[in-house]
């Protein structure tokens, strides 16, 4: 049930919808921050790690970095599932994300590493089909040593320290021309990071193309 507080935090959008893609290397807090944004703004949520095929998970668990070829179908699937979560008329094959809404949702929160610009471009293709669709990336930025320390404390996750190092090796931080990327400082406590992410999203909405009323 949606509480009054959640209704007040909801993000009504006039004629537009947005995919909010939270990205960064493993251990930066994507899942925690992404779920918090979805809960705060009452949006559907898609956890990217849940859509990796078994072969990808086996490779990462063995410390073998994924190639571009390993990621393409995964990224396309994440884009399509994001669109399905926003459109009640599209079939949703997801078994782990929120179901497609009965009425169009104003946005969806997606988590994925999106380490390279060309990976982010795969998600951006969602805007090509629909001029009312927008994509914003929330980049959780932190240095490698902090991320490694966080990963060392994680229990039961397939991502190992060697994989974190390989991800930083291919990480392409957003360039000045990527105006749809919101950089969020991912240092400090996770509560602080969550607060910064919420404020960054609010600021973006208040620019005018996406309207927040709270």
Helices and strands as residue ranges (DSSP letters): H 4-9, E 17-23, H 30-41, E 44-47, G 48-51, H 54-61, H 68-86, E 107-111, H 117-124, G 125-127, E 133-141, H 144-152, H 161-170, E 181-185, H 190-205
